[in-house]
């Protein structure tokens, strides 16, 4: 009798997860309104008008200059009345950087779980911690339905600077252009690489040399951050493969994460005392590294591929479809 009960429980949990996902998506669709009438409405706050006008221009640039499907998303606006659209969860075993994965219909295995309610995210986080996993949770400003629906602009990210809006929109539109089922690291690294290059082209197109200089400086800082992550990742990988007793590995793991935070403090000092706040406040663990490795691991490789393609994005996407990249953590 035990096996059917286990299967029933798993089935109920799966049904509950997809029920909340459908409900959350329906809420977004219900609250979405076309942008042109919002821009024409005298009651629309001036700042929101400016932000939506920026989004419209970014969409046109995406379609006209980047071969991204800018005419297929972000033509509507939705105010969800909350600071994040979804809350995401990453998990990894105590002595591994291999992420826990979840299977999704049509998408395959992905490295994260997302919920439209924070409480449900924390409920799963507590369960996984009790099972011995390292867990990281956090709110997410935006997400892509990968072409199933036309994603709207959301209140959760509309107040960002136009540079941040451009980076986010170019990132999400890249998912619509190319998405590899079951390979989170490929998809997120690809989208980040394309978004970075796209923002630079967008700023150059508009002659915003000062903003381009600032953005290039941001990318340098981003690279310095990931260099520290990669250094700690390599040290942890060696530790977890060492076969040392668990208590000894636990102490060394804690020391390596303390050292990482010390190096982040030094980066903050060099950057002028700003940035990396969440990494200073939290007790970081394997799941924190998994969540950022996912978004960065192959970014340098994709930048190299784009350079090999002479900057031709159509050729780049054609080659990227078949590129083989290792999943080493």
Backbone bond lengths (Angstrom), bond angles and torsions (degrees), N, CA, C in turn:
res aa  C-N    CA-C-N  psi(-1)  N-CA   C-N-CA  omega(-1)  CA-C   N-CA-C  phi
1 X - - - 1.462 - - 1.522 112.46 -
2 X 1.345 118.61 -19.05 1.472 120.81 -173.91 1.518 111.35 -65.56
3 X 1.356 118.02 -42.99 1.460 120.74 -174.62 1.528 112.39 -62.25
4 X 1.334 119.95 -48.06 1.463 118.72 178.00 1.529 113.08 -59.76
5 X 1.341 117.57 -37.12 1.455 119.98 179.24 1.520 111.13 -64.46
6 X 1.333 116.64 -40.61 1.459 120.85 178.01 1.518 110.21 -63.45
7 X 1.330 116.29 -44.46 1.453 120.05 -179.92 1.522 111.07 -64.61
8 X 1.332 116.70 -37.57 1.453 119.89 178.79 1.520 110.68 -64.33
9 X 1.338 115.50 -43.19 1.465 119.41 179.11 1.513 110.84 -61.69
10 X 1.330 115.36 -43.96 1.466 118.74 179.83 1.515 110.49 -62.75
11 X 1.330 116.08 -40.06 1.459 120.06 -179.32 1.525 110.76 -64.42
12 X 1.346 116.92 -41.94 1.462 120.12 -180.00 1.525 111.15 -64.17
13 X 1.339 116.52 -41.75 1.459 120.11 178.96 1.520 110.41 -63.13
14 X 1.327 117.05 -40.87 1.454 120.60 179.34 1.520 110.45 -64.82
15 X 1.335 116.89 -43.87 1.457 120.70 179.21 1.523 110.73 -62.16
16 X 1.332 116.52 -39.79 1.467 120.54 179.02 1.524 110.76 -64.00
17 X 1.340 116.37 -41.78 1.467 119.64 -179.39 1.525 110.72 -63.23
18 X 1.328 117.36 -48.09 1.458 119.42 -177.42 1.519 112.13 -71.73
19 X 1.326 116.77 -27.12 1.457 119.88 175.80 1.528 110.78 -64.43
20 X 1.342 116.83 -44.66 1.459 119.24 178.41 1.526 111.33 -68.36
21 X 1.337 117.19 -32.73 1.461 120.30 178.51 1.527 110.98 -66.24
22 X 1.327 116.34 -44.31 1.468 120.45 178.14 1.516 110.30 -64.32
23 X 1.338 116.29 -44.05 1.460 120.56 -179.86 1.524 111.26 -61.42
24 X 1.341 116.77 -41.80 1.461 120.62 179.59 1.512 112.67 -65.78
25 X 1.335 116.44 -40.87 1.455 119.80 178.97 1.523 111.59 -67.82
26 X 1.321 116.68 -38.55 1.459 120.08 177.61 1.532 110.99 -63.84
27 X 1.334 116.82 -36.56 1.467 119.91 177.14 1.525 110.42 -61.46
28 X 1.338 116.46 -44.45 1.463 120.51 179.45 1.529 110.22 -61.42
29 X 1.314 117.27 -45.03 1.461 120.71 -179.44 1.524 111.37 -65.09
30 X 1.317 116.18 -39.43 1.467 120.57 -178.29 1.525 111.25 -65.96
31 X 1.333 116.77 -36.29 1.461 121.17 -176.07 1.527 113.48 -89.72
32 X 1.330 117.37 -4.17 1.466 120.83 -178.18 1.528 111.34 -77.62
33 X 1.327 115.42 135.32 1.459 121.64 178.16 1.530 109.43 -129.50
34 X 1.333 118.64 142.97 1.469 120.07 177.48 1.521 111.24 -57.07
35 X 1.313 116.73 141.93 1.457 120.99 -176.28 1.537 113.15 -70.85
36 X 1.334 121.03 -41.58 1.478 119.08 -176.81 1.525 114.70 -52.82
37 X 1.343 120.32 -46.29 1.475 118.05 177.67 1.531 112.98 -64.39
38 X 1.329 116.95 -31.26 1.470 119.60 177.62 1.527 109.47 -65.76
39 X 1.341 116.30 -41.68 1.465 119.93 178.91 1.524 111.34 -65.95
40 X 1.328 117.12 -32.72 1.469 121.16 -178.01 1.523 113.39 -81.56
41 X 1.330 116.33 -14.30 1.466 120.38 -176.12 1.533 110.30 -78.58
42 X 1.355 118.99 120.48 1.468 121.28 179.80 1.530 113.05 -60.88
43 X 1.329 117.17 -21.25 1.463 120.52 -178.04 1.526 112.79 -81.40
44 X 1.328 117.46 -11.47 1.463 120.00 179.83 1.528 110.15 -67.85
45 X 1.335 118.47 129.13 1.469 120.51 179.71 1.527 111.34 -56.87
46 X 1.325 117.73 139.46 1.472 121.06 -177.76 1.525 113.37 -55.32
47 X 1.339 117.48 -39.80 1.460 119.15 -179.07 1.516 110.94 -63.80
48 X 1.338 117.29 -42.57 1.465 119.85 179.03 1.519 109.94 -62.88
49 X 1.338 117.51 -40.09 1.467 119.74 176.97 1.524 111.15 -58.99
50 X 1.334 116.10 -46.03 1.472 119.35 -179.35 1.524 110.78 -61.41
51 X 1.315 116.50 -41.72 1.462 119.79 -178.29 1.532 111.10 -66.85
52 X 1.316 116.70 -42.73 1.469 119.74 179.87 1.531 111.27 -68.10
53 X 1.330 117.06 -34.80 1.468 119.70 174.40 1.526 110.57 -63.52
54 X 1.326 117.06 -38.69 1.463 120.33 176.27 1.521 110.92 -62.76
55 X 1.327 116.09 -42.40 1.461 120.15 178.42 1.526 110.88 -60.06
56 X 1.325 116.70 -43.54 1.461 120.61 179.79 1.526 111.08 -60.56
57 X 1.326 116.44 -42.51 1.465 119.93 179.29 1.519 110.86 -67.06
58 X 1.330 118.00 -40.00 1.471 121.96 178.84 1.523 110.29 -63.24
59 X 1.324 116.80 -40.55 1.469 120.85 177.58 1.525 110.69 -61.18
60 X 1.337 116.20 -44.87 1.470 119.13 -179.70 1.525 110.77 -62.86
61 X 1.314 116.75 -40.21 1.461 119.91 178.70 1.532 110.59 -64.61
62 X 1.328 116.75 -40.30 1.464 120.96 179.76 1.524 111.15 -59.05
63 X 1.337 116.34 -44.58 1.463 120.43 -179.54 1.523 112.01 -73.65
64 X 1.323 116.63 -41.86 1.457 120.07 -172.65 1.500 115.47 -82.85
65 X 1.345 117.90 -24.65 1.463 120.12 -172.78 1.523 114.80 -125.95
66 X 1.333 117.84 -11.27 1.470 119.56 -173.36 1.527 112.84 -123.62
67 X 1.304 118.25 -0.21 1.473 123.36 -175.80 1.530 111.38 55.51
68 X 1.330 117.48 29.24 1.459 122.39 173.41 1.528 108.65 -99.14
69 X 1.330 117.60 150.26 1.473 120.79 -174.65 1.526 112.86 -77.56
70 X 1.328 117.09 65.21 1.452 121.14 -177.40 1.507 114.63 -69.83
71 X 1.335 117.50 -16.84 1.463 119.67 -179.99 1.522 111.87 -89.33
72 X 1.339 116.92 3.67 1.461 119.91 -175.32 1.527 113.42 -109.48
73 X 1.310 118.32 -6.34 1.457 121.53 -179.74 1.520 110.12 -144.43
74 X 1.329 114.80 162.56 1.462 123.00 173.82 1.528 113.29 65.57
75 X 1.317 115.47 30.40 1.460 120.62 172.78 1.510 112.64 -95.02
76 X 1.340 116.65 -2.26 1.461 121.58 178.20 1.531 109.26 -128.32
77 X 1.326 115.33 166.56 1.465 121.09 179.55 1.522 108.83 -131.07
78 X 1.353 115.45 139.26 1.464 120.77 177.88 1.523 109.79 -135.20
79 X 1.310 115.59 131.02 1.467 121.75 173.46 1.527 107.28 -101.84
80 X 1.329 115.80 110.15 1.463 120.93 -176.66 1.522 112.64 -86.78
81 X 1.330 116.71 -10.16 1.447 119.43 178.45 1.516 114.28 72.39
82 X 1.340 116.97 22.23 1.459 120.90 176.95 1.525 108.24 -147.49
83 X 1.346 117.94 162.95 1.466 119.92 -172.90 1.524 114.72 -78.01
84 X 1.328 118.45 -20.02 1.463 121.36 -179.29 1.522 109.41 -132.04
85 X 1.325 115.02 151.22 1.459 118.35 177.81 1.521 110.15 -81.82
86 X 1.331 117.17 -42.57 1.463 121.74 176.47 1.525 108.69 -140.55
87 X 1.331 114.58 163.79 1.460 121.54 172.76 1.526 107.25 -115.68
88 X 1.318 116.64 131.17 1.464 121.28 -175.25 1.517 110.94 -109.76
89 X 1.318 114.12 155.18 1.461 121.89 179.89 1.519 109.29 -131.98
90 X 1.334 115.66 132.12 1.460 123.38 171.35 1.519 107.84 -118.32
91 X 1.318 116.54 145.93 1.458 120.26 179.34 1.524 109.86 -144.09
92 X 1.325 115.57 150.28 1.462 122.24 176.84 1.522 108.24 -150.24
93 X 1.323 118.49 150.71 1.467 120.19 177.02 1.527 111.32 -59.52
94 X 1.330 115.94 162.05 1.464 120.66 -176.56 1.513 112.23 -59.45
95 X 1.318 117.36 -36.10 1.463 120.71 -176.74 1.534 111.39 -122.08
96 X 1.318 115.44 48.85 1.464 120.42 178.18 1.524 109.50 -158.99
97 X 1.334 115.69 149.81 1.462 121.38 172.47 1.528 110.94 -104.91
98 X 1.311 116.10 14.53 1.462 120.73 175.57 1.523 108.22 -84.11
99 X 1.331 119.18 116.37 1.464 119.59 -173.71 1.521 112.82 -70.46
100 X 1.320 115.04 148.46 1.461 119.61 167.76 1.513 107.34 -67.74
101 X 1.323 117.25 140.64 1.454 120.83 -178.74 1.523 110.46 -119.65
102 X 1.326 114.14 158.17 1.462 121.76 175.56 1.527 107.95 -127.73
103 X 1.314 115.59 144.04 1.474 120.10 -178.84 1.516 109.63 -94.77
104 X 1.349 114.85 136.16 1.464 121.57 179.50 1.530 109.14 -127.22
105 X 1.329 118.24 138.00 1.460 120.19 176.27 1.525 111.23 -57.96
106 X 1.311 116.84 136.76 1.476 127.59 179.51 1.525 113.00 71.24
107 X 1.351 119.36 -16.63 1.461 121.38 -177.51 1.521 113.09 -107.63
108 X 1.331 117.78 -21.59 1.456 120.76 -175.89 1.524 110.84 79.38
109 X 1.334 115.47 -155.42 1.463 120.70 -177.86 1.526 111.00 -82.16
110 X 1.327 115.80 132.97 1.457 122.03 174.94 1.521 109.03 -125.61
111 X 1.340 115.24 159.40 1.468 120.97 -170.92 1.519 113.65 -87.79
112 X 1.312 119.14 9.21 1.460 119.85 -175.41 1.522 110.65 -148.77
113 X 1.323 114.65 165.02 1.460 122.45 175.04 1.527 106.99 -123.72
114 X 1.327 117.60 138.42 1.447 120.63 -179.15 1.524 111.55 -126.23
115 X 1.335 116.09 140.76 1.455 122.07 -179.44 1.524 109.74 -131.09
116 X 1.327 116.63 150.37 1.447 120.81 177.18 1.522 111.70 -84.25
117 X 1.329 117.99 -7.66 1.454 121.87 177.62 1.525 109.51 -125.47
118 X 1.325 115.30 131.64 1.467 120.49 -179.31 1.529 111.35 -59.81
119 X 1.332 116.76 -38.05 1.457 120.50 -176.62 1.520 111.64 -60.29
120 X 1.322 117.55 -38.18 1.463 120.57 -179.45 1.526 110.94 -70.92
121 X 1.340 115.92 -33.89 1.467 119.80 175.32 1.522 110.04 -63.37
122 X 1.332 116.55 -46.61 1.460 120.44 -178.52 1.520 111.72 -66.86
123 X 1.328 116.70 -31.54 1.472 119.69 177.54 1.527 110.66 -64.09
124 X 1.335 116.47 -45.33 1.465 118.94 177.55 1.524 110.55 -67.95
125 X 1.326 117.71 -37.27 1.463 120.92 179.00 1.521 110.98 -59.64
126 X 1.332 117.17 -44.09 1.462 121.06 179.51 1.525 111.04 -63.10
127 X 1.322 116.48 -40.22 1.467 120.79 179.23 1.530 110.77 -63.51
128 X 1.332 116.63 -44.39 1.461 119.56 -178.09 1.527 111.65 -70.37
129 X 1.334 117.23 -36.57 1.474 119.40 175.96 1.521 110.24 -61.82
130 X 1.331 116.69 -39.74 1.467 120.46 178.89 1.526 111.34 -64.31
131 X 1.333 116.37 -25.65 1.465 120.98 177.90 1.521 112.20 -86.63
132 X 1.346 117.20 -0.12 1.455 120.73 176.21 1.514 115.60 98.39
133 X 1.324 118.11 6.96 1.465 121.15 179.44 1.529 111.37 -81.54
134 X 1.323 115.57 148.78 1.457 121.72 162.60 1.528 106.57 -80.21
135 X 1.330 117.53 136.81 1.461 121.50 -173.44 1.522 109.84 -133.94
136 X 1.325 115.97 143.07 1.458 122.11 172.61 1.518 108.11 -133.64
137 X 1.333 117.04 131.86 1.458 121.22 177.25 1.528 109.20 -127.37
138 X 1.315 116.00 155.76 1.459 119.75 178.07 1.509 111.55 -173.50
139 X 1.328 115.56 157.75 1.448 120.80 177.46 1.516 111.84 -77.76
140 X 1.330 116.19 149.02 1.464 122.61 -178.65 1.526 109.35 -122.65
141 X 1.339 115.69 132.52 1.467 120.83 -177.20 1.519 112.83 -73.06
142 X 1.337 117.11 -35.17 1.466 120.22 -171.99 1.518 109.85 -148.93
143 X 1.310 114.88 161.96 1.457 119.87 173.39 1.520 108.38 -157.08
144 X 1.317 115.35 164.02 1.457 120.30 -177.49 1.521 110.42 -113.73
145 X 1.325 116.10 138.89 1.460 120.07 173.17 1.526 111.43 -89.49
146 X 1.340 116.69 7.90 1.475 123.08 171.02 1.525 112.73 59.71
147 X 1.326 116.29 32.99 1.453 119.49 176.17 1.508 114.86 96.41
148 X 1.348 117.78 -8.70 1.464 119.40 177.51 1.529 110.49 -66.95
149 X 1.351 115.30 -35.25 1.462 120.42 178.08 1.527 108.42 -137.89
150 X 1.337 116.08 164.97 1.465 120.74 173.97 1.527 108.12 -85.68
151 X 1.311 116.78 104.88 1.461 120.83 -174.97 1.527 111.13 -65.98
152 X 1.329 116.80 136.67 1.465 119.84 179.61 1.530 111.75 -93.16
153 X 1.320 115.14 165.15 1.458 121.30 165.57 1.532 106.51 -70.54
154 X 1.336 116.61 139.29 1.456 120.67 -178.41 1.521 111.26 -118.62
155 X 1.315 115.02 152.91 1.463 119.40 175.76 1.526 111.79 -61.12
156 X 1.335 117.06 -20.23 1.461 121.58 -176.46 1.527 112.90 -69.40
157 X 1.348 116.11 -18.53 1.465 117.61 178.77 1.526 114.16 -134.80
158 X 1.323 118.11 -2.72 1.465 120.18 -172.54 1.529 112.70 -66.07
159 X 1.337 118.30 -24.38 1.464 120.73 -178.16 1.524 113.68 -82.20
160 X 1.318 118.35 -0.50 1.461 121.39 -179.29 1.529 110.59 -66.73
161 X 1.325 116.68 161.98 1.461 120.30 174.06 1.517 109.81 -61.19
162 X 1.337 117.23 158.88 1.462 118.10 -177.58 1.531 111.39 -65.61
163 X 1.328 118.07 -28.21 1.466 120.27 176.13 1.527 109.85 -66.34
164 X 1.336 116.51 -44.05 1.459 119.74 178.04 1.527 111.30 -66.95
165 X 1.337 116.78 -38.07 1.466 119.84 175.65 1.526 110.71 -59.80
166 X 1.333 116.03 -44.77 1.462 120.33 -179.08 1.522 110.25 -62.34
167 X 1.320 117.15 -45.98 1.467 120.02 -178.64 1.526 110.62 -61.53
168 X 1.335 116.40 -43.89 1.462 120.12 -179.65 1.529 111.02 -64.33
169 X 1.329 117.05 -46.95 1.466 120.14 -177.11 1.531 110.62 -66.23
170 X 1.321 117.98 -42.85 1.463 119.78 177.94 1.531 110.78 -62.48
171 X 1.332 116.72 -37.33 1.466 121.05 177.72 1.530 110.56 -61.85
172 X 1.331 115.92 -52.35 1.464 119.30 -176.57 1.527 112.24 -66.76
173 X 1.336 117.62 -36.37 1.467 119.63 178.01 1.520 111.95 -67.23
174 X 1.337 116.67 -28.52 1.470 119.44 175.92 1.520 110.36 -62.61
175 X 1.331 117.69 -37.79 1.470 119.86 176.57 1.522 110.88 -59.97
176 X 1.335 116.30 -35.84 1.473 118.87 178.13 1.522 111.44 -70.23
177 X 1.316 116.40 -31.79 1.463 120.55 -178.36 1.525 111.18 -75.58
178 X 1.346 116.69 -42.37 1.467 119.97 -177.88 1.512 109.26 -150.61
179 X 1.322 116.17 124.88 1.465 122.17 178.82 1.507 108.37 -142.97
180 X 1.326 115.75 127.04 1.465 120.97 -179.50 1.529 108.39 -102.14
181 X 1.311 116.52 115.87 1.461 120.57 -177.99 1.524 111.39 -58.41
182 X 1.341 115.36 134.18 1.449 120.95 173.44 1.517 115.85 78.29
183 X 1.330 118.76 11.10 1.471 120.64 -177.71 1.534 109.36 -132.94
184 X 1.328 115.72 80.93 1.465 121.04 -176.61 1.517 111.94 -59.35
185 X 1.334 116.79 -43.85 1.462 120.24 -175.54 1.527 111.04 -64.79
186 X 1.319 117.65 -41.39 1.460 121.28 175.60 1.524 110.30 -58.61
187 X 1.332 116.56 -50.58 1.461 120.90 -174.01 1.526 112.47 -64.15
188 X 1.325 116.60 -45.75 1.461 119.14 -176.29 1.526 111.75 -74.29
189 X 1.323 117.10 -36.91 1.468 119.85 176.44 1.524 110.55 -65.12
190 X 1.324 116.70 -42.43 1.462 120.95 177.43 1.529 110.34 -59.80
191 X 1.329 116.57 -48.39 1.465 120.18 -177.31 1.521 111.29 -64.43
192 X 1.323 117.77 -37.61 1.464 119.99 178.18 1.520 111.45 -66.88
193 X 1.332 116.89 -43.38 1.466 119.92 -179.66 1.529 110.90 -62.95
194 X 1.332 116.91 -44.84 1.465 120.47 179.77 1.526 110.42 -65.47
195 X 1.331 116.96 -41.06 1.462 120.20 -179.48 1.527 111.12 -62.47
196 X 1.326 117.40 -43.20 1.463 120.29 180.00 1.526 111.21 -62.16
197 X 1.316 116.57 -46.99 1.463 119.80 179.18 1.524 111.12 -65.32
198 X 1.330 116.25 -37.79 1.467 120.67 -178.15 1.522 111.60 -66.87
199 X 1.321 117.62 -41.27 1.462 120.37 178.11 1.522 110.07 -62.03
200 X 1.316 117.28 -41.79 1.465 120.23 179.59 1.531 110.66 -62.73
201 X 1.323 117.54 -41.66 1.464 120.85 178.26 1.531 111.04 -66.56
202 X 1.298 116.76 -39.67 1.467 122.12 179.91 1.530 110.64 -63.49
203 X 1.321 116.95 -44.54 1.461 120.41 179.30 1.532 111.24 -67.06
204 X 1.335 116.32 -40.34 1.477 119.14 177.58 1.530 110.29 -63.33
205 X 1.316 117.31 -42.34 1.461 122.27 -179.06 1.520 111.20 -57.39
206 X 1.318 116.48 -38.26 1.459 121.11 -178.11 1.532 112.63 -91.47
207 X 1.320 117.00 5.07 1.454 120.31 177.28 1.518 114.35 66.83
208 X 1.301 117.12 27.11 1.470 121.42 -177.30 1.533 109.33 -90.87
209 X 1.295 116.22 70.73 1.468 121.43 -172.81 1.527 112.44 -63.91
210 X 1.337 117.52 -39.20 1.468 119.70 179.59 1.529 110.66 -65.86
211 X 1.333 116.62 -42.54 1.462 119.94 178.90 1.528 110.96 -67.17
212 X 1.342 116.89 -35.47 1.460 120.19 177.08 1.528 110.37 -64.84
213 X 1.318 116.65 -41.51 1.461 120.14 177.38 1.525 110.80 -61.29
214 X 1.329 116.60 -43.37 1.464 120.55 178.23 1.523 111.36 -64.88
215 X 1.331 116.50 -38.97 1.462 119.79 179.88 1.528 110.65 -67.55
216 X 1.328 117.28 -40.94 1.463 120.10 176.89 1.524 110.40 -60.76
217 X 1.339 116.30 -38.76 1.468 119.76 177.38 1.525 110.25 -64.86
218 X 1.344 116.48 -36.46 1.464 119.97 176.67 1.522 110.90 -63.16
219 X 1.326 116.70 -42.02 1.460 119.86 179.60 1.519 111.55 -65.11
220 X 1.327 117.18 -34.65 1.465 120.18 175.72 1.525 109.98 -63.56
221 X 1.323 116.39 -45.69 1.466 119.95 178.14 1.525 110.51 -62.45
222 X 1.328 116.27 -39.98 1.466 120.34 178.43 1.529 110.07 -60.82
223 X 1.324 116.73 -41.98 1.458 120.74 177.67 1.512 111.80 -63.76
224 X 1.331 117.74 -39.53 1.459 121.11 178.28 1.527 111.06 -63.99
225 X 1.318 116.06 -39.39 1.466 120.65 176.37 1.528 110.35 -60.44
226 X 1.333 116.65 -49.85 1.458 119.32 -177.43 1.524 112.50 -68.44
227 X 1.321 117.97 -28.17 1.463 119.73 174.72 1.524 110.61 -61.26
228 X 1.329 116.67 -40.10 1.463 119.79 177.71 1.529 110.95 -67.86
229 X 1.325 116.50 -39.49 1.465 120.18 176.45 1.526 110.33 -61.13
230 X 1.331 116.99 -45.31 1.464 120.91 -178.50 1.517 111.61 -63.77
231 X 1.335 116.85 -37.60 1.464 120.42 178.64 1.524 110.83 -63.22
232 X 1.328 116.02 -45.17 1.466 119.66 179.05 1.519 110.96 -68.43
233 X 1.330 116.63 -37.83 1.469 120.03 177.88 1.518 110.92 -58.22
234 X 1.339 116.62 -45.08 1.468 120.25 -179.30 1.529 111.21 -63.76
235 X 1.333 116.38 -41.22 1.470 119.84 179.95 1.526 110.71 -66.28
236 X 1.328 117.38 -40.95 1.463 120.62 179.08 1.527 111.44 -67.42
237 X 1.319 115.79 -40.02 1.467 118.95 178.91 1.521 110.62 -59.39
238 X 1.340 116.22 -43.89 1.467 120.44 178.22 1.532 110.65 -63.99
239 X 1.330 116.33 -40.74 1.461 120.31 179.38 1.520 111.11 -62.15
240 X 1.334 116.45 -47.45 1.461 120.01 -175.52 1.532 111.98 -68.58
241 X 1.325 116.92 -22.19 1.471 120.10 178.12 1.518 112.11 -91.29
242 X 1.337 118.09 -0.24 1.472 121.25 -171.22 1.515 114.07 -78.30
243 X 1.332 116.97 -21.18 1.461 119.07 -177.79 1.517 113.92 76.19
244 X 1.327 117.78 12.53 1.451 120.77 179.27 1.531 110.40 -69.79
245 X 1.333 118.83 158.78 1.471 121.53 -179.89 1.532 110.77 -58.36
246 X 1.337 117.69 147.79 1.466 121.01 -176.81 1.526 113.99 -54.00
247 X 1.314 118.55 -45.20 1.467 119.98 -178.25 1.527 111.43 -62.52
248 X 1.314 115.46 -38.68 1.471 119.82 178.22 1.534 110.28 -66.42
249 X 1.337 116.03 -43.78 1.465 119.04 177.73 1.521 111.25 -63.44
250 X 1.338 116.59 -36.83 1.459 120.77 -179.36 1.531 110.85 -62.66
251 X 1.340 116.03 -43.14 1.465 119.91 179.44 1.529 110.94 -66.07
252 X 1.338 116.27 -42.82 1.460 119.72 -178.86 1.523 111.12 -68.61
253 X 1.307 116.62 -37.50 1.467 121.21 176.23 1.524 110.29 -59.24
254 X 1.339 116.95 -46.75 1.461 120.93 179.44 1.522 110.90 -61.48
255 X 1.331 116.67 -39.36 1.467 120.56 179.39 1.517 110.87 -64.43
256 X 1.335 117.53 -43.01 1.458 121.17 -179.55 1.529 111.56 -63.33
257 X 1.329 117.35 -38.05 1.458 119.41 178.01 1.527 111.37 -71.57
258 X 1.334 117.50 -34.27 1.473 119.14 174.82 1.530 110.34 -64.26
259 X 1.316 116.12 -40.92 1.473 120.23 177.64 1.522 110.90 -62.69
260 X 1.334 117.08 -39.74 1.461 120.37 178.33 1.525 110.14 -61.24
261 X 1.315 117.24 -44.85 1.457 119.66 178.45 1.526 111.91 -64.18
262 X 1.342 117.28 -35.54 1.467 120.04 175.70 1.532 110.61 -62.78
263 X 1.328 116.74 -40.92 1.469 119.99 178.94 1.524 110.99 -68.26
264 X 1.331 116.62 -33.77 1.461 119.71 174.97 1.529 110.86 -65.52
265 X 1.307 117.64 -38.32 1.470 120.42 176.89 1.523 110.61 -61.64
266 X 1.330 115.93 -38.55 1.461 119.52 177.90 1.532 110.44 -67.36
267 X 1.340 117.20 -38.94 1.457 119.86 175.56 1.525 110.60 -61.03
268 X 1.327 116.74 -44.04 1.463 120.44 178.64 1.528 110.85 -58.58
269 X 1.319 115.45 -42.19 1.460 118.80 179.66 1.523 110.37 -61.90
270 X 1.334 117.25 -43.46 1.461 121.20 179.61 1.522 111.58 -67.50
271 X 1.328 117.34 -30.72 1.461 120.96 -178.86 1.527 112.75 -84.37
272 X 1.312 117.07 -3.31 1.458 119.30 -179.33 1.508 114.17 101.59
273 X 1.352 116.90 19.34 1.457 120.17 174.35 1.510 115.55 82.78
274 X 1.339 117.71 17.47 1.465 120.22 -179.88 1.514 110.57 -128.36
275 X 1.341 115.78 154.16 1.452 121.36 176.29 1.521 112.83 99.75
276 X 1.334 115.60 160.89 1.468 124.27 174.17 1.531 112.51 64.60
277 X 1.338 117.67 23.90 1.458 120.15 -175.74 1.529 112.47 -57.52
278 X 1.335 117.06 -45.21 1.464 118.90 -176.46 1.527 111.59 -64.78
279 X 1.316 117.08 -30.30 1.466 120.43 179.02 1.516 111.76 -72.82
280 X 1.317 117.17 -20.18 1.458 120.83 177.21 1.526 111.63 -85.68
281 X 1.331 117.02 -31.45 1.461 120.89 -173.01 1.521 112.39 -83.24
282 X 1.317 117.58 -33.95 1.464 120.64 -171.00 1.527 112.07 -93.66
283 X 1.341 114.85 158.32 1.455 120.96 168.22 1.528 106.75 -83.50
284 X 1.321 116.76 99.64 1.458 120.04 -172.74 1.524 111.01 -77.60
285 X 1.327 115.15 154.91 1.463 120.63 -175.26 1.525 109.81 -149.90
286 X 1.318 116.29 -170.81 1.465 121.01 -177.64 1.525 112.35 -56.97
287 X 1.328 116.61 -38.19 1.468 119.63 -176.81 1.526 111.24 -65.72
288 X 1.329 117.60 -34.34 1.462 120.10 176.39 1.530 110.05 -61.49
289 X 1.330 116.53 -43.17 1.461 119.38 179.10 1.526 110.70 -66.27
290 X 1.329 116.76 -42.59 1.468 120.52 179.13 1.527 110.47 -57.10
291 X 1.337 116.81 -41.52 1.462 119.89 -175.56 1.522 112.42 -65.34
292 X 1.338 118.42 -32.19 1.465 119.55 179.82 1.523 112.01 -92.70
293 X 1.331 117.65 -31.51 1.461 119.49 175.38 1.525 110.10 -59.61
294 X 1.339 115.32 -38.22 1.463 121.05 178.29 1.523 112.06 -54.32
295 X 1.328 116.53 -38.78 1.462 121.24 -174.97 1.520 113.69 -88.46
296 X 1.313 117.68 -10.93 1.466 119.29 -172.66 1.525 114.10 -123.10
297 X 1.307 118.39 -24.14 1.461 122.26 -162.05 1.526 113.38 -48.97
298 X 1.332 117.38 -41.87 1.471 120.46 -176.01 1.525 113.26 -108.00
299 X 1.326 118.12 9.12 1.468 119.80 -178.14 1.535 111.60 -57.72
300 X 1.337 120.48 -47.86 1.476 118.86 178.29 1.526 112.89 -58.08
301 X 1.333 117.25 -38.35 1.463 120.24 179.91 1.533 110.80 -64.60
302 X 1.324 117.32 -39.35 1.462 120.01 178.90 1.527 111.57 -70.46
303 X 1.320 117.76 -34.93 1.464 119.62 174.84 1.533 110.20 -63.19
304 X 1.334 116.31 -39.85 1.478 119.70 177.97 1.518 110.54 -64.99
305 X 1.332 116.99 -41.45 1.466 120.17 179.95 1.523 110.74 -62.65
306 X 1.319 117.00 -41.82 1.464 119.99 179.24 1.527 110.62 -63.01
307 X 1.317 116.55 -39.38 1.462 120.20 177.65 1.522 110.58 -64.46
308 X 1.347 116.81 -40.98 1.467 120.75 177.91 1.531 111.26 -62.78
309 X 1.320 116.49 -27.81 1.472 121.91 178.94 1.523 112.12 -87.14
310 X 1.312 116.40 8.36 1.453 120.27 179.31 1.515 114.00 64.97
311 X 1.326 116.33 24.73 1.458 120.40 -179.24 1.516 114.33 80.26
312 X 1.336 118.09 2.29 1.464 122.52 -179.68 1.531 108.83 -76.65
313 X 1.336 117.08 108.46 1.461 119.92 -174.38 1.527 112.89 -69.89
314 X 1.338 117.62 -34.97 1.465 118.57 177.04 1.524 110.78 -61.94
315 X 1.322 116.49 -45.61 1.459 120.51 177.89 1.520 110.37 -64.09
316 X 1.312 116.27 -40.98 1.461 121.27 178.91 1.526 110.98 -57.70
317 X 1.339 117.86 -49.44 1.457 120.34 -178.97 1.530 111.15 -65.18
318 X 1.320 116.49 -34.81 1.462 119.48 178.35 1.524 110.81 -64.16
319 X 1.322 117.01 -43.42 1.466 120.80 179.01 1.525 111.40 -73.11
320 X 1.332 116.96 -35.88 1.466 120.31 -177.70 1.525 111.63 -64.31
321 X 1.331 116.99 -28.84 1.466 120.17 -179.71 1.523 111.83 -55.11
322 X 1.332 116.37 -36.41 1.458 120.82 -173.15 1.529 113.38 -109.45
323 X 1.327 117.27 3.16 1.455 118.85 -176.53 1.520 109.94 -66.99
324 X 1.327 115.79 140.30 1.472 122.39 178.80 1.509 108.03 -104.99
325 X 1.320 115.87 118.56 1.453 121.89 179.55 1.521 108.55 -125.03
326 X 1.319 116.85 135.53 1.452 121.15 -179.07 1.518 111.47 -66.74
327 X 1.310 116.88 155.39 1.462 122.61 179.23 1.523 111.84 -105.67
328 X 1.316 116.66 21.95 1.455 120.14 -177.39 1.519 110.27 -59.69
329 X 1.339 114.75 136.88 1.466 120.66 179.06 1.517 109.95 -109.58
